[in-house]
Amino acid sequence: MYKIVNGNITEMTAAETAAMEAASVVAPATQIEALKNQLFETDYKVIKSYEYQLVGKPATYDIAQLHAERQAIRDQITQLESQL
């Protein structure tokens, strides 16, 4: 592998190449964790909306939009998990 240093292309050392390869393996796992945290942070909206529905009150959030956003996150997680 090669890198650019001060505008010059130079060959990477074995350690630099190994570090880059290790980072590319860790990156999807780190991204998955961040996406799962995003889901966790919006769980309360789902719970609150369901509670309101159970007592016959209108939802406080746009459920279709909330679902679409959360599903997009789940889809990203699935895609990243396939890379592991």
C-alpha positions in Angstrom: 0.0 0.0 0.0 1.0 3.6 -0.6 0.5 6.9 1.2 1.0 10.5 0.4 3.4 12.5 2.6 4.1 16.1 1.8 2.8 15.6 -1.7 5.0 12.6 -2.3 3.8 9.0 -2.8 5.7 6.6 -0.5 5.2 2.9 0.4 3.6 2.2 3.7 5.5 0.1 6.3 4.1 -3.3 7.2 3.0 -1.9 10.6 1.1 1.0 8.9 -0.6 -1.4 6.5 -1.5 -3.7 9.3 -2.9 -0.8 11.3 -5.1 0.3 8.4 -6.4 -3.2 7.8 -7.2 -3.5 11.5 -9.0 -0.2 11.5 -11.1 -1.2 8.6 -12.2 -4.3 10.5 -13.0 -2.3 13.7 -14.8 0.5 11.9 -17.9 -1.5 11.0 -18.2 -2.8 14.6 -17.9 0.8 15.9 -20.5 2.0 13.4 -22.8 -0.8 14.4 -22.5 0.2 18.1 -23.2 3.9 17.3 -26.3 3.0 15.2 -27.6 0.7 18.0 -27.2 3.7 20.4 -29.3 5.8 18.0 -32.0 3.2 18.2 -31.8 3.1 22.0 -32.0 6.9 22.2 -35.3 6.9 20.3 -36.9 3.9 22.1 -38.7 6.2 24.4 -40.6 7.7 21.5 -41.9 4.3 20.5 -42.9 3.5 24.1 -44.6 6.9 24.6 -46.5 6.6 21.3 -47.7 3.1 22.1 -48.8 4.2 25.6 -50.8 7.0 24.1 -52.4 4.6 21.7 -53.4 2.3 24.5 -55.3 5.0 26.3 -56.8 6.4 23.2 -54.8 9.6 22.9 -53.3 10.8 19.6 -49.6 10.0 19.1 -47.1 12.8 20.0 -44.8 11.7 17.2 -45.2 11.0 13.5 -45.1 7.2 13.8 -44.6 6.6 10.1 -41.6 8.9 10.0 -40.2 7.5 13.3 -40.6 4.0 11.9 -38.9 4.9 8.6 -36.0 6.5 10.4 -35.5 3.5 12.8 -35.9 1.0 9.9 -33.2 2.9 7.9 -30.9 2.5 11.0 -31.7 -1.2 11.2 -30.9 -1.6 7.5 -27.6 0.1 8.0 -26.8 -2.3 10.9 -27.7 -5.3 8.8 -25.5 -4.1 6.0 -22.5 -3.5 8.3 -23.0 -6.8 10.0 -22.7 -8.6 6.7 -19.2 -7.1 6.3 -17.9 -8.6 9.5 
